[in-house]
Amino acid sequence: MPRTTTVECAGCPPLRALTFDVLGLIKVVEARDKQRGVAQVVERWGEPESSKCVMAVSMVDRNSQPLLAVARKNKKIEVLSPVNGDIQATISDTSGLDVQSEENNIVGLHLFEKQNSELPSRCCTLLTCTTKGNASIRSIEFADSSKESSCIDSPKTWNVCSGGNILCCKVDGNENFALFGGKGVEINIWDIDNLTKIWNSKPPPKNNLGIFTPTWFTSATFLMKDDHRKFVAGTNSHQVRLYDISAQRRPVLSFDFRETPIKAVAEDIDGYSVYVGNGSGDMASFDIRTGKMLGGFSGKCSGSIRSIVRHPQLPVVASCGERYSIISFHLVCFLWMKRLDSYLRLWDTKTRQLLSAIFLKQHVVHVLFDSNFDVKETDLLSCKEQNLTEEVEATPLKRKKSARNKEHIQDGSERKKRSKHSKEHKKSEGNDGREKIASRNEPSKPKLKKKK
Amino acid sequence: MGGKRKKNDDSDVEESKAVSSNKKTRTTEKKDQLRPSMIKNKEKRSEVHAKLKHQKKLDKRAKAKTRDAALKRALELGEELPEKKVPRTIENTREFDETVCKPGDEEELFAGNDADEFSSILHKQYTPKILITTCRFHSTRGPAFISELLSVIPNAHYYKRGTYDLKKIVEYAKNKEFTSIIVVHTNRREPDALLIIGVPNGPTVHFKLSKLVLRQDIKNHGTPTSHKPELVLNNFTTRLGHRVGRLIQSLFPQDPEFKGRRVVTFHNQRDFIFFRHHRYIFENKEVKKPESRDKKDKDGKNENVTEQTTIARLQECGPRFTLKLISLQHGTFDTKGGEYEWVHKAEMDTSRRRFFL
């Protein structure tokens, strides 16, 4: 008999993700079933138009008033609500740019989670970076969607690089430092508050043939959420490098991955494994402490991978204390990614099994998780929570949890304090872990040199 | 076997009887099942086989007869014709593919089309201008193939490759306002790959080229005129196929001169793209029964009751070759730093019934 069905996907747990494509459409993908659901496109925001091609996205993923910023090709930045897609503010990025060329697109965008105390509540702060290296931080206030909202204060602008093209821009978890790198641009790390460059990397030495590979960073990510000192970068010459600011300016560790340029790098929340995707659709996870491959992600991949996103640690869980966060670790480990062949694929990080593949009709540029999906729809389906609580304890706890969440929504300030507290707590723990990693990295260095 | 037999002989008579009876039942089973392969005697086997074959033939004939009779009766009585059975082929049992363009997603498809690299050519804002070049070393069939390509594609210009890098050639083509570059790659004096690069920012497509038959080797071939040809693109169904089809479309001018009666066909079947180049002619022919047997139906109105009927005749001219997609790369030629939209990988070939175009 002919096999008329394709290989089945295992199905994925309830989650919600937003995808952004070449035509400027934002599609909402949701899996709603409690156990093994099929992810589907449930909503589509915007009209297809090639000038609205999405260049960069950023999201503040929180319970109350989550925000989503989208930078488009026509140099407009939109701030949307990731819940229903309502445009809250639009600014055109023409003001800060002296060069009005086609190439000077926005490549980096970051929406700050922490808010300035002196600014009114209905505003947000944005960091943008263009290809030519013009970075700026501005605060915008939400006006009516019809009007173009304006910046409150004059934007702080500075130039990140003198030449070359910026390709990657990342802000660390505590939002104090930003990282820039690109074609012909070594990785710079800037202190956002003082606008000073605190570190920049140094290219690796020439190889034994005296050939120098030109600098071309394509992607980068900070390894841990509250540590700005370690980051992983992928280069066009299919190399993945680990840098440590506190150690040296050259990469602490570097290894090759296949033969096409690395296009996306994402970190895991465990702080040592990274996911690497390249230009011909191969993806694998690596243990960055040793540089060993943990395993590849297969599943009929044929297009370049543009972004990899790991499901964040669920905020629902994090607000409930450490205990749950540890549990979430084992339960909810998923990975989203997107590719140029216009598929969104979802893998399990533990088993590396393809959970779901969604065809999105256009070339997808970015993908983001909305991890508060169930919190908002507690009445409908509080599946994720259930998933967790079923494992931990009986249902009454769940109710408690949701009640707690509501409290948090009401008094955000208190929550912030609490989260800060917990962050500090984590930091102290994380420090130990970091040191461990560093010590483990030390012996791996000479090995690498030998290999070369 | 001998040893076994001896053992049998040694054993009780009853047992041997049982065995023989067993054998008997087995033979009857054989006759029931009619499987000649179980017979060891060749003569007997072939006899049974022939018998079986004959029986099958008769059955088939009888079946066809009843079918024809049913059809005839239905025609006479003016009833509905009996359903025609469709044979199961690899194409129509193709694995389900969600990327196949369906009615209903036109909006996004057309918006995507307008946004892609070929839309300016296909909307006749530019006339396509093609640069044809080769790999570094080529001889024998390579130049012959190129001269035929030049006659197939209007506004194509051949440039000697020299020792230029392909990236330099792309730059050159950008400056000279070419719209595409075709690189014919030759291996062992035989063209074996075709690289089509869209300029200035179009995709790069890498095809494997096989089964090349040049004009000379085609029997009764014609020589094409310099009219702009008509283009037939068949079976490019998926998004990927659509894109490849549009790329091929952008090589040809969008205003064919029907006077020239030239057709260039790219026919996709099971992911192989067959290239054919024909000249067609309509002829008035006196036929007793008006039967329209034209495959490329340029006119659907040949239901003439009169004895004079128009038939279309084809004459093949120009090369004949087969293409298979290897990779589709985003942007112009860049093997090291390129970003692929689609690459053929061995792991994708797990089913004969999965097609990508």
HADDOCK unambig.tbl for C-alpha pairs under 7 A between the chains (distance, minus, plus):
assign (segid A and resid 2 and name CA) (segid B and resid 93 and name CA) 6.97 0.50 0.50
assign (segid A and resid 4 and name CA) (segid B and resid 93 and name CA) 6.42 0.50 0.50
assign (segid A and resid 4 and name CA) (segid B and resid 94 and name CA) 6.46 0.50 0.50
assign (segid A and resid 4 and name CA) (segid B and resid 95 and name CA) 4.66 0.50 0.50
assign (segid A and resid 4 and name CA) (segid B and resid 96 and name CA) 6.61 0.50 0.50
assign (segid A and resid 5 and name CA) (segid B and resid 95 and name CA) 5.80 0.50 0.50
assign (segid A and resid 5 and name CA) (segid B and resid 96 and name CA) 6.30 0.50 0.50
assign (segid A and resid 6 and name CA) (segid B and resid 95 and name CA) 6.46 0.50 0.50
assign (segid A and resid 6 and name CA) (segid B and resid 96 and name CA) 6.81 0.50 0.50
assign (segid A and resid 23 and name CA) (segid B and resid 112 and name CA) 6.95 0.50 0.50
assign (segid A and resid 48 and name CA) (segid B and resid 108 and name CA) 6.58 0.50 0.50
assign (segid A and resid 48 and name CA) (segid B and resid 111 and name CA) 6.03 0.50 0.50
assign (segid A and resid 49 and name CA) (segid B and resid 111 and name CA) 6.65 0.50 0.50
assign (segid A and resid 50 and name CA) (segid B and resid 115 and name CA) 5.21 0.50 0.50
assign (segid A and resid 236 and name CA) (segid B and resid 337 and name CA) 6.10 0.50 0.50
assign (segid A and resid 260 and name CA) (segid B and resid 336 and name CA) 6.10 0.50 0.50
assign (segid A and resid 260 and name CA) (segid B and resid 337 and name CA) 6.40 0.50 0.50
assign (segid A and resid 261 and name CA) (segid B and resid 337 and name CA) 5.56 0.50 0.50
assign (segid A and resid 279 and name CA) (segid B and resid 338 and name CA) 6.73 0.50 0.50
assign (segid A and resid 279 and name CA) (segid B and resid 339 and name CA) 4.60 0.50 0.50
assign (segid A and resid 279 and name CA) (segid B and resid 340 and name CA) 5.78 0.50 0.50
assign (segid A and resid 280 and name CA) (segid B and resid 339 and name CA) 6.50 0.50 0.50
assign (segid A and resid 280 and name CA) (segid B and resid 340 and name CA) 5.26 0.50 0.50
assign (segid A and resid 280 and name CA) (segid B and resid 343 and name CA) 6.67 0.50 0.50
assign (segid A and resid 300 and name CA) (segid B and resid 348 and name CA) 5.85 0.50 0.50
assign (segid A and resid 302 and name CA) (segid B and resid 341 and name CA) 6.92 0.50 0.50
assign (segid A and resid 302 and name CA) (segid B and resid 342 and name CA) 4.79 0.50 0.50
assign (segid A and resid 302 and name CA) (segid B and resid 343 and name CA) 5.23 0.50 0.50
assign (segid A and resid 302 and name CA) (segid B and resid 344 and name CA) 6.95 0.50 0.50
assign (segid A and resid 303 and name CA) (segid B and resid 340 and name CA) 5.48 0.50 0.50
assign (segid A and resid 303 and name CA) (segid B and resid 341 and name CA) 4.34 0.50 0.50
assign (segid A and resid 303 and name CA) (segid B and resid 342 and name CA) 4.69 0.50 0.50
assign (segid A and resid 303 and name CA) (segid B and resid 343 and name CA) 6.73 0.50 0.50
assign (segid A and resid 304 and name CA) (segid B and resid 339 and name CA) 5.62 0.50 0.50
assign (segid A and resid 304 and name CA) (segid B and resid 340 and name CA) 5.12 0.50 0.50
assign (segid A and resid 304 and name CA) (segid B and resid 341 and name CA) 5.78 0.50 0.50
assign (segid A and resid 340 and name CA) (segid B and resid 341 and name CA) 5.23 0.50 0.50
assign (segid A and resid 341 and name CA) (segid B and resid 341 and name CA) 5.34 0.50 0.50
assign (segid A and resid 341 and name CA) (segid B and resid 342 and name CA) 6.43 0.50 0.50
